[in-house]
Amino acid sequence: MATRGMRSMVAHAPSKASDSAAWQEDAACVRWDFKKHGDPFFPTSAAPAAAQQAQAICGTCRVRQICGFFAHEDANTFKYGIYGGTTAEDRIRARRRTQQEARRAREETS
Ligand code: SF4
């Protein structure tokens, strides 16, 4: 059983999710044994392979999409760590792309 209790994401997500805790029960990280295997979801530069391990776990997760959505939408809460199979850098790049696309769309309509 996960010692982080659905990780920090889950602690924040219910207030935003319409069906609150239902999706969290299906999270693959809940079954990860953090005590035994450590925390690959917050990899350090000394253990970069941990990020790949976390992403592999996310790859098997049935709630990956909603997890990734919250992490993408709430940059302040999910500033660090692996969520929805994305790293913090992945999310920063994705937000930039979204902002650039929105800017381009505004320019095209003005
Ligand atoms: S996508 Fe990854 S971080 Fe998100 S709930 Fe699933 S296993 Fe946990």
Backbone and ligand atoms as CSV (ligand in chain L), in Angstrom:
chain,resi,resn,atom,element,x,y,z
A,1,MET,N,N,0.844,-1.195,0.000
A,1,MET,CA,C,0.000,0.000,0.000
A,1,MET,C,C,0.875,1.239,0.000
A,2,ALA,N,N,0.517,2.192,-0.751
A,2,ALA,CA,C,1.300,3.419,-0.875
A,2,ALA,C,C,1.330,4.184,0.439
A,3,THR,N,N,2.526,4.566,0.835
A,3,THR,CA,C,2.634,5.339,2.073
A,3,THR,C,C,2.322,6.803,1.845
A,4,ARG,N,N,2.414,7.216,0.606
A,4,ARG,CA,C,2.140,8.612,0.316
A,4,ARG,C,C,0.658,8.836,0.106
A,5,GLY,N,N,-0.106,7.786,0.216
A,5,GLY,CA,C,-1.552,7.940,0.118
A,5,GLY,C,C,-1.983,8.673,-1.128
A,6,MET,N,N,-1.786,8.045,-2.262
A,6,MET,CA,C,-2.168,8.614,-3.545
A,6,MET,C,C,-1.343,9.839,-3.883
A,7,ARG,N,N,-0.250,9.947,-3.256
A,7,ARG,CA,C,0.668,11.022,-3.543
A,7,ARG,C,C,-0.004,12.378,-3.314
A,8,SER,N,N,0.769,13.400,-3.440
A,8,SER,CA,C,0.245,14.722,-3.111
A,8,SER,C,C,-0.881,15.136,-4.048
A,9,MET,N,N,-0.841,14.628,-5.256
A,9,MET,CA,C,-1.853,14.979,-6.231
A,9,MET,C,C,-3.250,14.655,-5.731
A,10,VAL,N,N,-3.367,13.506,-5.147
A,10,VAL,CA,C,-4.668,13.045,-4.707
A,10,VAL,C,C,-5.189,13.896,-3.561
A,11,ALA,N,N,-4.293,14.402,-2.780
A,11,ALA,CA,C,-4.705,15.257,-1.677
A,11,ALA,C,C,-5.369,16.531,-2.176
A,12,HIS,N,N,-5.028,16.927,-3.375
A,12,HIS,CA,C,-5.569,18.175,-3.897
A,12,HIS,C,C,-6.702,17.961,-4.897
A,13,ALA,N,N,-6.653,16.878,-5.579
A,13,ALA,CA,C,-7.584,16.660,-6.674
A,13,ALA,C,C,-9.051,16.566,-6.278
A,14,PRO,N,N,-9.404,15.935,-5.161
A,14,PRO,CA,C,-10.822,15.734,-4.892
A,14,PRO,C,C,-11.657,17.007,-4.895
A,15,SER,N,N,-11.117,18.095,-4.429
A,15,SER,CA,C,-11.914,19.309,-4.382
A,15,SER,C,C,-12.226,19.822,-5.787
A,16,LYS,N,N,-11.477,19.351,-6.765
A,16,LYS,CA,C,-11.681,19.826,-8.121
A,16,LYS,C,C,-12.432,18.806,-8.979
A,17,ALA,N,N,-12.317,17.565,-8.625
A,17,ALA,CA,C,-12.920,16.520,-9.445
A,17,ALA,C,C,-14.406,16.403,-9.143
A,18,SER,N,N,-15.168,16.210,-10.194
A,18,SER,CA,C,-16.606,16.124,-9.999
A,18,SER,C,C,-16.992,14.850,-9.263
A,19,ASP,N,N,-16.274,13.767,-9.501
A,19,ASP,CA,C,-16.623,12.531,-8.806
A,19,ASP,C,C,-15.572,12.193,-7.748
A,20,SER,N,N,-14.969,13.198,-7.209
A,20,SER,CA,C,-13.990,13.160,-6.127
A,20,SER,C,C,-13.124,11.910,-6.095
A,21,ALA,N,N,-13.310,11.072,-5.118
A,21,ALA,CA,C,-12.337,10.017,-4.849
A,21,ALA,C,C,-12.467,8.786,-5.734
A,22,ALA,N,N,-13.512,8.684,-6.488
A,22,ALA,CA,C,-13.742,7.451,-7.244
A,22,ALA,C,C,-12.574,7.101,-8.150
A,23,TRP,N,N,-12.067,8.042,-8.880
A,23,TRP,CA,C,-10.991,7.751,-9.830
A,23,TRP,C,C,-9.687,7.447,-9.125
A,24,GLN,N,N,-9.491,8.006,-7.945
A,24,GLN,CA,C,-8.226,7.831,-7.233
A,24,GLN,C,C,-7.988,6.393,-6.798
A,25,GLU,N,N,-9.075,5.681,-6.579
A,25,GLU,CA,C,-8.933,4.295,-6.141
A,25,GLU,C,C,-8.301,3.421,-7.210
A,26,ASP,N,N,-8.347,3.870,-8.448
A,26,ASP,CA,C,-7.772,3.093,-9.543
A,26,ASP,C,C,-6.329,3.474,-9.863
A,27,ALA,N,N,-5.774,4.398,-9.119
A,27,ALA,CA,C,-4.414,4.869,-9.415
A,27,ALA,C,C,-3.384,3.772,-9.157
A,28,ALA,N,N,-2.497,3.610,-10.106
A,28,ALA,CA,C,-1.458,2.586,-9.968
A,28,ALA,C,C,-0.484,2.917,-8.842
A,29,CYS,N,N,-0.259,4.199,-8.569
A,29,CYS,CA,C,0.716,4.567,-7.530
A,29,CYS,C,C,0.226,4.213,-6.131
A,30,VAL,N,N,-1.054,3.962,-5.974
A,30,VAL,CA,C,-1.567,3.550,-4.669
A,30,VAL,C,C,-0.985,2.197,-4.268
A,31,ARG,N,N,-0.738,1.383,-5.263
A,31,ARG,CA,C,-0.236,0.035,-4.975
A,31,ARG,C,C,1.291,-0.017,-4.883
A,32,TRP,N,N,1.956,1.085,-5.173
A,32,TRP,CA,C,3.413,1.129,-5.107
A,32,TRP,C,C,3.850,1.135,-3.638
A,33,ASP,N,N,4.834,0.305,-3.313
A,33,ASP,CA,C,5.331,0.227,-1.938
A,33,ASP,C,C,6.474,1.237,-1.770
A,34,PHE,N,N,6.140,2.419,-1.311
A,34,PHE,CA,C,7.126,3.490,-1.174
A,34,PHE,C,C,8.170,3.176,-0.111
A,35,LYS,N,N,7.750,2.491,0.937
A,35,LYS,CA,C,8.699,2.141,2.008
A,35,LYS,C,C,9.765,1.200,1.489
A,36,LYS,N,N,9.342,0.265,0.697
A,36,LYS,CA,C,10.256,-0.769,0.217
A,36,LYS,C,C,11.084,-0.291,-0.979
A,37,HIS,N,N,10.475,0.429,-1.895
A,37,HIS,CA,C,11.137,0.762,-3.163
A,37,HIS,C,C,11.520,2.236,-3.316
A,38,GLY,N,N,11.180,3.049,-2.341
A,38,GLY,CA,C,11.484,4.471,-2.470
A,38,GLY,C,C,10.434,5.184,-3.307
A,39,ASP,N,N,10.708,6.438,-3.598
A,39,ASP,CA,C,9.729,7.260,-4.299
A,39,ASP,C,C,10.243,7.674,-5.671
A,40,PRO,N,N,9.880,6.938,-6.701
A,40,PRO,CA,C,10.344,7.295,-8.045
A,40,PRO,C,C,9.598,8.493,-8.629
A,41,PHE,N,N,8.519,8.913,-7.968
A,41,PHE,CA,C,7.705,10.000,-8.527
A,41,PHE,C,C,8.317,11.382,-8.301
A,42,PHE,N,N,9.276,11.428,-7.394
A,42,PHE,CA,C,10.015,12.668,-7.182
A,42,PHE,C,C,11.507,12.351,-7.300
A,43,PRO,N,N,11.947,12.064,-8.518
A,43,PRO,CA,C,13.335,11.659,-8.718
A,43,PRO,C,C,14.298,12.820,-8.486
A,44,THR,N,N,15.452,12.471,-7.987
A,44,THR,CA,C,16.498,13.482,-7.816
A,44,THR,C,C,17.469,13.367,-8.983
A,45,SER,N,N,18.303,14.360,-9.123
A,45,SER,CA,C,19.288,14.306,-10.205
A,45,SER,C,C,20.274,13.160,-9.987
A,46,ALA,N,N,20.374,12.692,-8.743
A,46,ALA,CA,C,21.268,11.573,-8.455
A,46,ALA,C,C,20.659,10.236,-8.860
A,47,ALA,N,N,19.368,10.241,-9.122
A,47,ALA,CA,C,18.692,8.993,-9.499
A,47,ALA,C,C,17.741,9.247,-10.667
A,48,PRO,N,N,18.282,9.648,-11.810
A,48,PRO,CA,C,17.417,9.991,-12.943
A,48,PRO,C,C,16.597,8.813,-13.477
A,49,ALA,N,N,17.076,7.598,-13.243
A,49,ALA,CA,C,16.331,6.437,-13.727
A,49,ALA,C,C,15.003,6.288,-13.006
A,50,ALA,N,N,14.908,6.898,-11.842
A,50,ALA,CA,C,13.657,6.817,-11.085
A,50,ALA,C,C,12.507,7.424,-11.876
A,51,ALA,N,N,12.775,8.474,-12.611
A,51,ALA,CA,C,11.716,9.102,-13.399
A,51,ALA,C,C,11.145,8.106,-14.403
A,52,GLN,N,N,12.014,7.332,-15.007
A,52,GLN,CA,C,11.537,6.339,-15.977
A,52,GLN,C,C,10.704,5.264,-15.279
A,53,GLN,N,N,11.111,4.931,-14.071
A,53,GLN,CA,C,10.350,3.942,-13.306
A,53,GLN,C,C,8.949,4.485,-12.996
A,54,ALA,N,N,8.890,5.737,-12.567
A,54,ALA,CA,C,7.586,6.341,-12.275
A,54,ALA,C,C,6.737,6.416,-13.541
A,55,GLN,N,N,7.353,6.789,-14.652
A,55,GLN,CA,C,6.605,6.890,-15.900
A,55,GLN,C,C,6.093,5.522,-16.349
A,56,ALA,N,N,6.866,4.494,-16.046
A,56,ALA,CA,C,6.409,3.138,-16.379
A,56,ALA,C,C,5.186,2.769,-15.543
A,57,ILE,N,N,5.196,3.170,-14.294
A,57,ILE,CA,C,4.039,2.914,-13.425
A,57,ILE,C,C,2.833,3.692,-13.949
A,58,CYS,N,N,3.041,4.946,-14.260
A,58,CYS,CA,C,1.955,5.765,-14.815
A,58,CYS,C,C,1.420,5.149,-16.117
A,59,GLY,N,N,2.318,4.526,-16.865
A,59,GLY,CA,C,1.912,3.910,-18.127
A,59,GLY,C,C,0.915,2.785,-17.947
A,60,THR,N,N,0.865,2.227,-16.758
A,60,THR,CA,C,-0.087,1.145,-16.482
A,60,THR,C,C,-1.333,1.648,-15.764
A,61,CYS,N,N,-1.373,2.943,-15.512
A,61,CYS,CA,C,-2.422,3.504,-14.647
A,61,CYS,C,C,-3.700,3.797,-15.427
A,62,ARG,N,N,-4.795,3.371,-14.868
A,62,ARG,CA,C,-6.087,3.552,-15.534
A,62,ARG,C,C,-6.614,4.971,-15.418
A,63,VAL,N,N,-6.046,5.763,-14.512
A,63,VAL,CA,C,-6.525,7.135,-14.344
A,63,VAL,C,C,-5.474,8.152,-14.797
A,64,ARG,N,N,-4.634,7.702,-15.669
A,64,ARG,CA,C,-3.537,8.550,-16.130
A,64,ARG,C,C,-4.026,9.874,-16.733
A,65,GLN,N,N,-5.073,9.804,-17.503
A,65,GLN,CA,C,-5.551,11.025,-18.175
A,65,GLN,C,C,-6.018,12.089,-17.199
A,66,ILE,N,N,-6.815,11.697,-16.233
A,66,ILE,CA,C,-7.332,12.705,-15.293
A,66,ILE,C,C,-6.203,13.212,-14.405
A,67,CYS,N,N,-5.294,12.334,-14.040
A,67,CYS,CA,C,-4.135,12.736,-13.247
A,67,CYS,C,C,-3.309,13.764,-14.026
A,68,GLY,N,N,-3.040,13.443,-15.268
A,68,GLY,CA,C,-2.271,14.355,-16.103
A,68,GLY,C,C,-2.989,15.676,-16.307
A,69,PHE,N,N,-4.305,15.620,-16.398
A,69,PHE,CA,C,-5.089,16.845,-16.576
A,69,PHE,C,C,-4.908,17.780,-15.379
A,70,PHE,N,N,-5.052,17.248,-14.169
A,70,PHE,CA,C,-4.898,18.085,-12.979
A,70,PHE,C,C,-3.487,18.654,-12.884
A,71,ALA,N,N,-2.516,17.822,-13.175
A,71,ALA,CA,C,-1.126,18.278,-13.090
A,71,ALA,C,C,-0.849,19.366,-14.115
A,72,HIS,N,N,-1.431,19.217,-15.278
A,72,HIS,CA,C,-1.237,20.212,-16.330
A,72,HIS,C,C,-1.935,21.526,-15.984
A,73,GLU,N,N,-3.144,21.416,-15.451
A,73,GLU,CA,C,-3.951,22.596,-15.192
A,73,GLU,C,C,-3.500,23.393,-13.965
A,74,ASP,N,N,-2.940,22.717,-12.981
A,74,ASP,CA,C,-2.588,23.378,-11.731
A,74,ASP,C,C,-1.069,23.372,-11.551
A,75,ALA,N,N,-0.432,24.294,-12.222
A,75,ALA,CA,C,1.037,24.331,-12.240
A,75,ALA,C,C,1.625,24.617,-10.869
A,76,ASN,N,N,0.920,25.356,-10.047
A,76,ASN,CA,C,1.471,25.683,-8.728
A,76,ASN,C,C,1.476,24.485,-7.793
A,77,THR,N,N,0.403,23.757,-7.793
A,77,THR,CA,C,0.327,22.594,-6.911
A,77,THR,C,C,1.233,21.476,-7.394
A,78,PHE,N,N,1.299,21.292,-8.700
A,78,PHE,CA,C,2.051,20.160,-9.258
A,78,PHE,C,C,3.312,20.639,-9.961
A,79,LYS,N,N,4.041,21.438,-9.262
A,79,LYS,CA,C,5.253,22.035,-9.817
A,79,LYS,C,C,6.348,21.004,-10.020
A,80,TYR,N,N,6.415,20.030,-9.131
A,80,TYR,CA,C,7.467,19.023,-9.176
A,80,TYR,C,C,6.849,17.629,-9.247
A,81,GLY,N,N,7.639,16.696,-9.728
A,81,GLY,CA,C,7.222,15.301,-9.668
A,81,GLY,C,C,6.608,14.780,-10.953
A,82,ILE,N,N,6.408,13.486,-10.979
A,82,ILE,CA,C,5.824,12.798,-12.133
A,82,ILE,C,C,4.333,12.620,-11.881
A,83,TYR,N,N,3.549,13.111,-12.793
A,83,TYR,CA,C,2.088,12.946,-12.733
A,83,TYR,C,C,1.576,12.627,-14.125
A,84,GLY,N,N,0.712,11.647,-14.191
A,84,GLY,CA,C,0.162,11.294,-15.497
A,84,GLY,C,C,1.240,10.899,-16.497
A,85,GLY,N,N,2.354,10.462,-15.994
A,85,GLY,CA,C,3.460,10.056,-16.866
A,85,GLY,C,C,4.293,11.225,-17.377
A,86,THR,N,N,4.006,12.424,-16.906
A,86,THR,CA,C,4.763,13.591,-17.368
A,86,THR,C,C,5.694,14.097,-16.268
A,87,THR,N,N,6.836,14.592,-16.694
A,87,THR,CA,C,7.744,15.242,-15.751
A,87,THR,C,C,7.349,16.711,-15.636
A,88,ALA,N,N,7.940,17.387,-14.673
A,88,ALA,CA,C,7.677,18.823,-14.527
A,88,ALA,C,C,8.076,19.560,-15.803
A,89,GLU,N,N,9.176,19.139,-16.401
A,89,GLU,CA,C,9.646,19.783,-17.642
A,89,GLU,C,C,8.664,19.531,-18.793
A,90,ASP,N,N,8.140,18.320,-18.856
A,90,ASP,CA,C,7.128,18.005,-19.884
A,90,ASP,C,C,5.940,18.956,-19.761
A,91,ARG,N,N,5.515,19.178,-18.527
A,91,ARG,CA,C,4.321,20.019,-18.309
A,91,ARG,C,C,4.606,21.476,-18.644
A,92,ILE,N,N,5.814,21.919,-18.316
A,92,ILE,CA,C,6.178,23.298,-18.660
A,92,ILE,C,C,6.145,23.466,-20.177
A,93,ARG,N,N,6.732,22.517,-20.892
A,93,ARG,CA,C,6.735,22.591,-22.366
A,93,ARG,C,C,5.308,22.555,-22.913
A,94,ALA,N,N,4.478,21.701,-22.343
A,94,ALA,CA,C,3.095,21.580,-22.823
A,94,ALA,C,C,2.325,22.881,-22.583
A,95,ARG,N,N,2.549,23.501,-21.422
A,95,ARG,CA,C,1.867,24.772,-21.135
A,95,ARG,C,C,2.326,25.859,-22.102
A,96,ARG,N,N,3.602,25.870,-22.373
A,96,ARG,CA,C,4.118,26.869,-23.332
A,96,ARG,C,C,3.477,26.673,-24.703
A,97,ARG,N,N,3.393,25.420,-25.122
A,97,ARG,CA,C,2.763,25.131,-26.423
A,97,ARG,C,C,1.316,25.618,-26.426
A,98,THR,N,N,0.608,25.326,-25.341
A,98,THR,CA,C,-0.792,25.738,-25.248
A,98,THR,C,C,-0.907,27.250,-25.317
A,99,GLN,N,N,-0.015,27.934,-24.599
A,99,GLN,CA,C,-0.051,29.405,-24.608
A,99,GLN,C,C,0.288,29.957,-25.993
A,100,GLN,N,N,1.262,29.348,-26.655
A,100,GLN,CA,C,1.629,29.805,-27.999
A,100,GLN,C,C,0.482,29.590,-28.977
A,101,GLU,N,N,-0.165,28.449,-28.874
A,101,GLU,CA,C,-1.297,28.164,-29.760
A,101,GLU,C,C,-2.438,29.148,-29.518
A,102,ALA,N,N,-2.693,29.459,-28.248
A,102,ALA,CA,C,-3.761,30.408,-27.927
A,102,ALA,C,C,-3.419,31.797,-28.463
A,103,ARG,N,N,-2.164,32.170,-28.329
A,103,ARG,CA,C,-1.728,33.485,-28.833
A,103,ARG,C,C,-1.890,33.548,-30.355
A,104,ARG,N,N,-1.465,32.484,-31.016
A,104,ARG,CA,C,-1.594,32.435,-32.480
A,104,ARG,C,C,-3.061,32.518,-32.904
A,105,ALA,N,N,-3.903,31.814,-32.180
A,105,ALA,CA,C,-5.337,31.821,-32.511
A,105,ALA,C,C,-5.920,33.215,-32.333
A,106,ARG,N,N,-5.499,33.894,-31.252
A,106,ARG,CA,C,-5.986,35.274,-31.030
A,106,ARG,C,C,-5.514,36.199,-32.143
A,107,GLU,N,N,-4.271,36.034,-32.534
A,107,GLU,CA,C,-3.710,36.895,-33.599
A,107,GLU,C,C,-4.430,36.655,-34.928
A,108,GLU,N,N,-4.785,35.422,-35.183
A,108,GLU,CA,C,-5.461,35.107,-36.442
A,108,GLU,C,C,-6.874,35.683,-36.487
A,109,THR,N,N,-7.513,35.785,-35.331
A,109,THR,CA,C,-8.896,36.291,-35.315
A,109,THR,C,C,-8.966,37.807,-35.161
A,110,SER,N,N,-7.840,38.435,-34.856
A,110,SER,CA,C,-7.892,39.901,-34.674
A,110,SER,C,C,-7.530,40.638,-35.949
L,1,SF4,S1,S,-0.891,8.576,-13.600
L,1,SF4,FE1,FE,0.864,8.081,-12.291
L,1,SF4,S2,S,0.908,9.645,-10.685
L,1,SF4,FE2,FE,-1.097,9.726,-11.666
L,1,SF4,S3,S,-2.415,8.466,-10.397
L,1,SF4,FE3,FE,-1.608,7.164,-12.036
L,1,SF4,S4,S,0.234,6.216,-11.250
L,1,SF4,FE4,FE,-0.276,7.917,-9.885
